[in-house]
Amino acid sequence: MAEHVNDNIVRDYDVVLDAEFGAPGSAKRAQAEEQAYSFYSGQILRDVRKEEKVTQAELAERIGTTKSYISKIENGVMTPSVSTFYRIIHALGLTVNICRPIITVADN
């Protein structure tokens, strides 16, 4: 018989994350966050690449690397350097916008 994934218990996920990865600011938590960011960023790049109908091999050729390296980035195994990240962004026809959040009266 399969186990139930949802046991309908409401949990404070800050407590769950603390138990699994340590308190915010700890080395273990920072490493887990870095891995999560790498995975998430890789998934975004993969989704855009597929939307643009570009293969990993084509993208690799456009930026002067290997298909294997693109695969590792997309799977969160490797984090590209900033320059490689921007080359990928440019090769996919994307831009990066850095902006400050809008501050409202309620935020003050």
Buried (B, 14 or more C-beta within 10 A) or exposed (E): EEEEEEEEEEEEEEEEBBEEBBEEEEEEBEEBEEBEEBBEBBEEBBEBBEEEEBEBEBBBBBBEBEBEBBBBBBEBEBBBEEEBBBBBBEBBEBEEEEEEEEEEEEEE
